[in-house]
Amino acid sequence: MGKSLVILIVLSLFLGLAAWLVFLWAAHRGQFDDPEGPKYRMLDDDDEGGKA
């Protein structure tokens, strides 16, 4: 039971590290950028300019 628990812990750490590396790779390549956000942001009715 102890040997299988160690194997499962090492395997879960390895999979977690792999997922983190894939996330960093995707973030570095710009996969999470929002190219369409600015054109919709100007249509929001937020009165941040001082109008009351």
N, C-alpha and C positions, 0 to 999 in steps of 0.2 A: 504494500500500500504506500509506503514512503517513497519508493523509487518512482512509482507512477505519478505521485503528487509533484515531485521535483521535475519530472518531464513535462507535466502540464503547466507548471509555473514558468519554466523556461520557454515553452512553446507560446504561452500567452504574452510573455515579455517580447519575444521575437515578433509576433504578429502586431503587437502595439507599436513597436519601433518601426516596422514596415509601413503601417498605416500613417504614422507621423511623418515619415520620409516622403511618402506619396503626397500627403497634404502639402508639405513644404515645397515639393517640386511643382505641384499645380499652382500654388500661390506665387511662386517665383516666375512662372510662365504667364501669369496674368489671367488664369482661368476664372478668378472670382471678381474681376473688374466688371463694372456696370457701364457699358457704352451707351445705353439708352436712358440712363437716369437723368442726366441734365435736361434733356428736352421735355421730360414730364415734370421736372421740378419747377420749371418756370410757370406751370399751369396751376400750381398749388395756390390756395387762397390764404396763405399765411400773411398776416399783416405785421411783418417785422420791420417795415420801413417807417413806422411811426403814425400811420393812419389809425384813427380811432373810430 
